[in-house]
Amino acid sequence: MIFIDGVGIGKKDYQYNPFFKYGFKTFEQLFDDTPAIDKQRLSKNGCYVFPIDANLSVDGLPQSGTGQVSIFCGMNAPKFIGKHFGPFPYSTTIPVIESLNIFKSYIEADKRVCFANAYPQVFFDYMNSGKTRLNVTALSAKSAGLRLNDVNDVIDGNALTAEITNERWNKNLNYKLNVISPESAAGRLINIALKNDFTLYEFFLTDHLGHGRIADEFDQIYHNLDNFLFTLLTKINNSDLSLIICSDHGNFEDLSVKTHTNNPALGISAGKHADKFALEIIDLTDIKSTILKHCL
């Protein structure tokens, strides 16, 4: 499972939708088309693009905190608290995360689980200082008893940095890691997935770009993600692995605004059960149950 923060299916807009403005070979070469509001579903050679409702019958713009709880816990978090909320989980959803997250469901079934992201030392220093505010994915992994990966796991090839290639860790955090290509990173993630029953990787820089941050790194981040996803989809589609790529809300697909959008969140599936994912996942709350139904 690849969770990509803040990517929706937007208008066919060559000015403000980067997938049309710059091109995205993951769509163009694998599907011969790019998803848009007027063409939300694509399929070719066992790969599928499909919309995921992120509004969940609650007014306002979808947010990461409630959206991610809905994804990883399979419940309507914005309806539960009466509003969309983020970027961190709302206080009353924390017990829900601790008891219902998908990592815990797999572990309780005696399955092997991996959260493939690694965290830099500054993150562990933050936790060791007594501060406890974590995003939904980190809190899910921690509450399920998973050890969070560190730099040594990256060096050993058992984890990935959140920006895929290690470059930003070197540039911003003064690490001296070997820079890897997006294609190599995809291969590494597949190798990790082959050792586990459920593997999650999270990519959040799309949401940062959608909010107008780190604009000077746009081209590199955009093309790294494209090459990473293209490689994953190409390789997994010919294997016994199941792949679902999903997001929590729209944002990146409309750079005319720096807020989230009400557009459908992006869903992509490939590999085993890909057709079932595309048909059965209608909104964010369906993702966990559909994965467990077909892959547990």
C-alpha positions, -999 to 999 in steps of 0.1 A, spaced: 0 0 0 13 34 -10 -3 63 8 2 96 -10 -9 127 8 -31 153 -9 -36 141 -44 -70 142 -61 -85 138 -95 -90 173 -109 -100 192 -140 -83 188 -173 -65 220 -168 -31 226 -185 -24 257 -163 -31 245 -128 -32 207 -128 4 195 -129 -5 161 -143 -17 178 -175 7 208 -174 39 187 -171 28 153 -181 30 122 -159 43 90 -176 26 68 -149 -7 79 -165 3 85 -200 24 54 -206 5 29 -185 -30 41 -191 -27 61 -223 -46 89 -206 -47 111 -175 -76 110 -151 -98 141 -148 -131 150 -134 -148 141 -166 -129 108 -169 -123 95 -134 -118 59 -142 -90 44 -163 -80 8 -169 -54 -9 -190 -35 -43 -188 -47 -50 -153 -40 -16 -138 -68 7 -126 -73 44 -118 -104 52 -98 -119 80 -77 -123 78 -39 -148 100 -21 -130 120 6 -159 143 16 -178 115 34 -211 134 35 -195 161 58 -194 198 48 -161 216 43 -128 207 28 -114 172 37 -84 172 59 -55 148 66 -63 140 102 -98 127 97 -91 115 62 -62 92 73 -82 78 102 -109 70 78 -84 52 55 -64 33 81 -92 25 105 -121 20 82 -145 44 99 -160 78 90 -139 100 112 -152 134 100 -188 123 107 -176 108 141 -163 142 153 -187 164 133 -161 180 110 -131 175 88 -99 180 109 -62 180 104 -33 177 98 -30 157 130 -57 133 144 -85 148 165 -82 139 202 -113 117 203 -101 96 173 -68 86 190 -84 57 208 -99 46 175 -65 47 158 -50 27 187 -76 0 185 -87 -2 148 -57 7 126 -49 -17 98 -14 -26 112 -31 -40 143 -56 -59 123 -29 -78 105 -8 -83 136 -38 -98 154 -42 -122 125 -5 -133 131 6 -117 98 39 -100 91 36 -62 89 60 -35 78 58 3 79 85 9 53 92 46 61 123 56 81 125 85 104 155 108 110 171 113 144 154 146 149 120 127 149 133 104 177 146 133 196 112 149 194 96 117 208 122 114 235 116 149 246 81 139 258 61 153 230 36 129 216 18 146 187 22 122 158 4 119 124 -20 90 118 4 66 102 32 70 128 7 67 156 -9 37 140 25 19 137 36 29 172 3 18 188 5 -15 170 39 -21 185 59 -17 154 95 -5 157 99 27 137 127 26 112 158 48 115 187 58 94 204 24 99 175 7 83 179 29 53 216 21 50 208 -16 53 182 -14 25 153 -23 48 135 11 47 130 42 26 131 79 34 99 97 30 112 115 -1 122 83 -19 158 90 -29 176 102 3 186 135 -12 166 157 11 179 140 42 214 148 30 206 183 20 184 194 50 195 170 78 232 167 71 232 129 65 256 114 40 235 86 26 239 71 -8 214 88 -32 193 61 -48 172 64 -80 134 63 -78 136 30 -97 159 15 -72 137 27 -44 107 10 -60 127 -22 -63 137 -19 -26 100 -14 -16 90 -45 -36 117 -66 -19 104 -54 15 68 -62 5 78 -97 -6 89 -104 30 57 -92 46 19 -97 44 12 -60 46 36 -32 38 28 5 39 49 34 25 38 70 29 47 99 7 37 134 19 56 159 -2 27 162 -27 6 179 0 35 202 8 37 212 -29 0 216 -31 2 241 -2 28 261 -21 58 249 0 92 238 -12 83 251 -47 120 252 -56 121 214 -54 89 209 -74 105 194 -105 127 169 -87 100 157 -63 74 154 -91 96 134 -114 110 112 -86 74 103 -76 65 96 -113 94 73 -119 89 56 -85 52 49 -92 58 39 -128 83 13 -118 62 -1 -90 31 -4 -112 51 -20 -140 67 -46 -118 39 -54 -94 14 -59 -122 32 -90 -132 35 -105 -97 14 -121 -70 15 -89 -50 -14 -66 -46 -8 -28 -48 -32 0 -38 -21 36 -41 -45 60 -24 -47 95 -11 -67 112 17 -80 144 -1 -75 166 -31 -49 194 -31 -19 188 -55 -41 185 -86 -52 221 -84 -23 245 -79 -46 275 -84 -54 274 -46 -32 266 -16 -60 248 2 -74 213 -1 -101 206 -26 -134 187 -27 -122 166 -56 -122 128 -54 -90 114 -39 -69 94 -63 -69 57 -62 -47 33 -83 -45 -5 -81 -24 -31 -98 -15 -67 -93 -36 -94 -76 -72 -82 -69 -66 -49 -86 -100 -51 -103 -118 -57 -70 -101 -27 -53 -112 -4 -82 -148 -16 -80 -153 -20 -42 -135 11 -29 -160 40 -32 -149 62 -3 -120 64 22 -138 41 47 -138 12 22 -100 10 18 -92 -9 50 -121 -34 47 -114 -41 10 -77 -48 17 -86 -71 46 -113 -89 26 -90 -98 -3 -55 -97 12 -56 -109 48 
